[in-house]
Amino acid sequence: MNFIFRTSYWLVLLLFFNSCESIPFFKDSFNSKPTVFATLPQIEGASDKRTRYEFSGKEIIIASDHPLASQAGMEVWKQGGNVVDVFAAASFAISVLRPHSTGLFGGGFAVVHLPAKGKWAYDFRERSPKKGVASFYLKEDGTVIPEKTLKGPYSAGVPGTVQGILQIQKQHGKLPLSSILAPALRYARVGFSVYGDLAFAITKTWQQMNPAMQKVFGIDNRAIREGELLVQEDFAKTLERIMENAEKEFSDGETVQLVSRYYSEYQEFITLEDFKNYQVKVSDPLVSSVWGHTILSMPPPSSGVHLVTMMHLYSEMQNRDTFPKGDVGEVIRITEAMRVAFRDRAELGGDPLYTNIPVSKLLSQAYAKEETNEIERKVVSGSWPPSQEEPKKPESYNTTHISILDKDGNAVSTTQSVNGIFGAVQMVPGTGLILNNTMDDFAVAPGVPNLYGLVGSKANSIEPGKTPLSSMSPSILLDSTGKTKIVIGAPGGSQIPTSIFNTLYRYLIQKRDLYESVSYPRIHHQFRPDQIFLDPEIKDSYPQSELPFYQVQYIRHRAKVFAVTREGDRLIGVSDPKGEGVPLGF
Ligand code: DON
């Protein structure tokens, strides 16, 4: 057994290196960076990692959270694909490579900008199944049944990833599905070496996995370890069926039949009808002028609108000389902008088909002025209301983002997720697919914090067919001449909008370069709990003693930013040095 395992492991390494040879830029970047098979560095440090996490080119750049996902994108680009083909190939590949973060039983958003053709916002996020109603998660006395939205078969929403990727690719891509799916299929069937972050996720969730899942993520009845081979044969078969049947596979194909059989033991919580009724939602991106650029972001139920409110509020405060100067002033402006944006999110956020979200108002100058007046009163009078502290729920490492930009300004910004680590930690037997636990993104009851400590209102309550509120905020920024300048997004739960804010702040306002902007220690506030979270490296610049009106926690910001920018005739990509990915390109 051991011998077979080792032999196949080295065979895979050999195959992998051979396949890299055929992709010159991958080979170059690969050679200059630590290999994916080595234990990857975690977060500390920064500048010495630049060679690994930054990459520049002239034609196209993709930044993702796994070298092989970036490679999948470049593989189809070399075959004559466009940015949408790159998006589709990299998305399927990352589902195989980061199954603890995202997958075909998950959901996501994509903002697509093709200057010669148009711009779109695609919502392929999970929807509450027909049986998904709030009372399903509550005891008779109205209190929440612990963990029911978090783990197990009832925590999953109806997935949209496959329908989303296929619809976008069908509308704008050039290559056949066989080419798009080839890299993902190869990674699932031939396997790849388990890296540190994935090994951690497997060990952490091992006890909760159902038998089908333990079979895939175990060797000899124990969790697979770092450096060992992960083969996902059932997943490969599902990919083959998608290759053959395209979107029909997820409306009435064998895969959804297997899902329906699985749910026959769980009150038929998700049914074939739920899959048949699933619709990808296509709309215009949310557009706003901010910081000398035009931002195209994802509309609600994403948090794009709150990200933009944050940016407007910051500008308004910066224009007033009543705010303190220096580091303290900076922290106040950023924190108070975040507090308002997350308050709005908690009070108003939800599926726009079920609740009214006053997007134009939240993006208006009048609103930024009005809210800044309130903050100014507090700052000038020095009468800060006492902090309202609530327990902080732990964050987890999952979800993923891919940013792609080519020399003609064509861009895709996509964030995809199964929500928590390995979602519901249940595999549908025979499919290789792991259920999401995105029902937890609803507010199960007003004021009850979710996995990310976020609270919500009735606007985000559970109702059949509804889409849960999301922090995912994929965005694209155009410069003042209308050319695509930045493609950006992040995983990281509630820290997603603030990581994008921090990066854009360092890049556009402070004029740091992209790598520094992504790696720079971050400032985070999410309304509840009423605390500022600062990366430990900036403790000396922002000691608690100078911020007596705030409760400060020096805790590492978890979100990982993936961004590509255009600077002159060069494209520069950065995959967050906290992660496992690399940007690649030509
Ligand atoms: O859509 C959301 O807001 C969450 N499902 C995102 C989860 C996430 O980013 C987890 N990452 N650490």
Residues whose N, C-alpha, C, O or C-beta is under 5 A from the ligand:
A	BS01	DON	S396 Y397 N398 T399 S417 N419 D441 L469 S470 S471 M472 P491 G492 G493
